[in-house]
Amino acid sequence: EDQVTQSPEALRLQEGESSSLNCSYTVSGLRGLFWYRQDPGKGPEFLFTLYSAGEEKEKERLKATLTKKESFLHITAPKPEDSATYLCAVQAYFGNEKLTFGTGTRLTIIP
Amino acid sequence: DAGITQSPRHKVTETGTPVTLRCHQTENHRYMYWYRQDPGHGLRLIHYSYGVKDTDKGEVSDGYSVSRSKTEDFLLTLESATSSQTSVYFCAIDGTGYNEQFFGPGTRLTVL
C-alpha cells in the first residue's frame, strides 16, 4: 500500500527565516511526486511534479527536491503570503491513476 | 484558474436524505476525480472517471455513487447521507491520468 508522511505537521517561521518541509513516501514504483499549496477554504493549487531521484524544481521562493525515499520543499526567505498548508502526493506506476496524499504541513510565516 | 466549478459550495442536510454534488469543467479533460478531505486523513479518492460513462472506485467509495453522462460534468451522489459523510468534497481534473491534477474550490457538506 502506498504511503505518504509529511513532517512537521505545523511550522511557524519568522519572515525571512528559511526552512524545509519533508515528505517521506513508500510506493510500488514512483511515477510522480506532486506538491500542492492549499489556502484555507480553497482547493489545492498545483506547485510541482517530480519524476526521478535527483530532480529539482523551483518557483519563486520554493524549491522541491526528490530522493528515492523522500522529497523536500525548501522555502527561502519566506514572506507572510507563503502561509498555507503544503500537501505532498505520490502516484504509482502500477494500479490506477490514484494519487495518495499526505496530511500536509501547515506553514505560518510571522511578519 | 483550471476551469472547474463545483455546486453547491455549501450544503447542510439531514441523515438519510439523498444528496448530489456537481462538478463542471470547461477544459474538456478526460479524467475527473472526487476526493473528500477530513482532518487527520488528508485527501482521499472516492471515485474517478476516465471518460463518459467510464468510472471506477477509489479507496473510500462505500456509500457513494457517481455518474458521467457528458465530458464536462461529473456527479457524486450520496444515496442516503450519514453523519460520517460530513466533509469537504473536492473535484479534480487531469488530461491524461498521469499528470498533475487540478482541483475545484470544494463543497462543504454537513450531515446532521
Interface residues (C-beta under 8 A of the other chain):
Chain A: V4 R31 G32 F34 Y36 G41 K42 G43 P44 E45 F46 T49 L87 A89 Q91 N96 E97 K98 L99 F101 G102 T103 G104
Chain B: I4 Y31 G40 H41 G42 L43 R44 L45 Y48 Y50 D56 G58 E59 F90 D94 G97 Y98 N99 E100 Q101 F102 F103 G104 P105 G106
